[in-house]
């Protein structure tokens, strides 16, 4: 299909069917688009909306984000996952404020931590009305099916072809409307499962639809058996239902978040209690639970002990009462464990 025809079909569809009430659309600004696009990386719109609204209320502009403590940023991000995104936002906000203007070129945006080519393209097209292609998951799916691109999109050759298509079909004008329309088309019509092909504005030119191969494209990521790691978490709690938490290093899984002390095995946890806290090893061992990351399964058990935790003096630690204290930046498994209290 000719690029002009393709663009017109998509834009005309979006006028009637496209999403127009997303919170980052009212008003549109480089800051709001940037925050939303980073939040939307590997996360669905419905999940992002309440986090975005809360985040913007707390940090309405890049200056307020830049001067905020990282703990506060991570607290608002708690439960959204992929916490490096929050750390990157915080770090980027400082760089933007130091530069005294919001970046408005592809290279300048991609120089910010956590901003890749597609995120930069979305900011340029939606916030600055510059012609810049994007290639998020929704757009990959539309292009793969419409133009019959086989193979997994993570493959270098396939990814290169998709970028070429995205650039070819991105218009010089009306780029904000077109970019949003392509994301909406992938999310609402060209869905991963049960796509609504009969409602698609470009189905007459869709190679996958015309050849009954929609279910085959795009090719799924090759399955890899995830390794399993085993950990012990130590839950030290007093009679006031306060829990002993420590702050994790900034780098690595759950970087900068508050967690129960972690050990490789039960013996290590009990030895730490014995040598550091001088405690009798009277404990309750809970059943194994599993939390899955993108690259491994975490099987963990919680060792519960009742002690007077306010006597523990350790840098980067806190006595925390989930029922009454201010909210902390906690990873999802820790949140679930503390809710049980």
Secondary structure in CASP SS format (residue, H / E / C, confidence):
PFRMAT SS
TARGET T0000
AUTHOR 0000-0000-0000
METHOD secondary structure of the structure
MODEL  1
X C 1.00
X C 1.00
X H 1.00
X H 1.00
X H 1.00
X H 1.00
X H 1.00
X H 1.00
X H 1.00
X H 1.00
X H 1.00
X H 1.00
X H 1.00
X H 1.00
X H 1.00
X H 1.00
X H 1.00
X C 1.00
X C 1.00
X C 1.00
X C 1.00
X C 1.00
X H 1.00
X H 1.00
X H 1.00
X C 1.00
X C 1.00
X C 1.00
X C 1.00
X H 1.00
X H 1.00
X H 1.00
X H 1.00
X H 1.00
X H 1.00
X H 1.00
X H 1.00
X H 1.00
X H 1.00
X C 1.00
X C 1.00
X C 1.00
X C 1.00
X C 1.00
X H 1.00
X H 1.00
X H 1.00
X H 1.00
X H 1.00
X H 1.00
X H 1.00
X H 1.00
X H 1.00
X H 1.00
X H 1.00
X H 1.00
X H 1.00
X H 1.00
X C 1.00
X C 1.00
X C 1.00
X H 1.00
X H 1.00
X H 1.00
X H 1.00
X H 1.00
X H 1.00
X C 1.00
X C 1.00
X H 1.00
X H 1.00
X H 1.00
X H 1.00
X H 1.00
X H 1.00
X H 1.00
X H 1.00
X C 1.00
X C 1.00
X C 1.00
X C 1.00
X C 1.00
X C 1.00
X H 1.00
X H 1.00
X H 1.00
X H 1.00
X H 1.00
X H 1.00
X H 1.00
X H 1.00
X H 1.00
X H 1.00
X H 1.00
X H 1.00
X H 1.00
X H 1.00
X H 1.00
X H 1.00
X C 1.00
X C 1.00
X C 1.00
X C 1.00
X C 1.00
X C 1.00
X H 1.00
X H 1.00
X H 1.00
X H 1.00
X H 1.00
X C 1.00
X C 1.00
X C 1.00
X C 1.00
X C 1.00
X C 1.00
X H 1.00
X H 1.00
X H 1.00
X H 1.00
X H 1.00
X H 1.00
X H 1.00
X H 1.00
X H 1.00
X H 1.00
X H 1.00
X H 1.00
X C 1.00
X C 1.00
X C 1.00
X C 1.00
X C 1.00
X C 1.00
X C 1.00
X C 1.00
X H 1.00
X H 1.00
X H 1.00
X H 1.00
X H 1.00
X H 1.00
X H 1.00
X H 1.00
X H 1.00
X H 1.00
X C 1.00
X C 1.00
X C 1.00
X C 1.00
X C 1.00
X E 1.00
X C 1.00
X C 1.00
X C 1.00
X H 1.00
X H 1.00
X H 1.00
X H 1.00
X H 1.00
X H 1.00
X H 1.00
X H 1.00
X H 1.00
X H 1.00
X H 1.00
X H 1.00
X H 1.00
X H 1.00
X C 1.00
X C 1.00
X C 1.00
X C 1.00
X C 1.00
X H 1.00
X H 1.00
X H 1.00
X H 1.00
X H 1.00
X H 1.00
X H 1.00
X H 1.00
X H 1.00
X H 1.00
X H 1.00
X H 1.00
X H 1.00
X H 1.00
X C 1.00
X C 1.00
X C 1.00
X C 1.00
X C 1.00
X C 1.00
X C 1.00
X C 1.00
X H 1.00
X H 1.00
X H 1.00
X C 1.00
X C 1.00
X C 1.00
X H 1.00
X H 1.00
X H 1.00
X C 1.00
X H 1.00
X H 1.00
X H 1.00
X H 1.00
X C 1.00
X C 1.00
X C 1.00
X H 1.00
X H 1.00
X H 1.00
X C 1.00
X C 1.00
X E 1.00
X C 1.00
X C 1.00
X C 1.00
X C 1.00
X C 1.00
X C 1.00
X C 1.00
X E 1.00
X E 1.00
X E 1.00
X E 1.00
X E 1.00
X E 1.00
X E 1.00
X E 1.00
X E 1.00
X E 1.00
X E 1.00
X C 1.00
X C 1.00
X C 1.00
X C 1.00
X C 1.00
X E 1.00
X E 1.00
X E 1.00
X E 1.00
X E 1.00
X C 1.00
X C 1.00
X C 1.00
X C 1.00
X C 1.00
X C 1.00
X C 1.00
X C 1.00
X C 1.00
X C 1.00
X E 1.00
X E 1.00
X C 1.00
X E 1.00
X E 1.00
X E 1.00
X C 1.00
X C 1.00
X H 1.00
X H 1.00
X H 1.00
X H 1.00
X H 1.00
X H 1.00
X H 1.00
X H 1.00
X H 1.00
X H 1.00
X H 1.00
X H 1.00
X C 1.00
X C 1.00
X C 1.00
X C 1.00
X C 1.00
X C 1.00
X E 1.00
X E 1.00
X C 1.00
X C 1.00
X C 1.00
X E 1.00
X E 1.00
X E 1.00
X E 1.00
X C 1.00
X C 1.00
X C 1.00
X E 1.00
X E 1.00
X E 1.00
X E 1.00
X E 1.00
X E 1.00
X E 1.00
X E 1.00
X E 1.00
X E 1.00
X E 1.00
X C 1.00
X C 1.00
X H 1.00
X H 1.00
X H 1.00
X C 1.00
X C 1.00
X C 1.00
X C 1.00
X C 1.00
X E 1.00
X E 1.00
X E 1.00
X E 1.00
X C 1.00
X C 1.00
X C 1.00
X C 1.00
X C 1.00
X C 1.00
X C 1.00
X C 1.00
X C 1.00
X E 1.00
X C 1.00
X H 1.00
X H 1.00
X H 1.00
X H 1.00
X H 1.00
X H 1.00
X H 1.00
X H 1.00
X C 1.00
X C 1.00
END
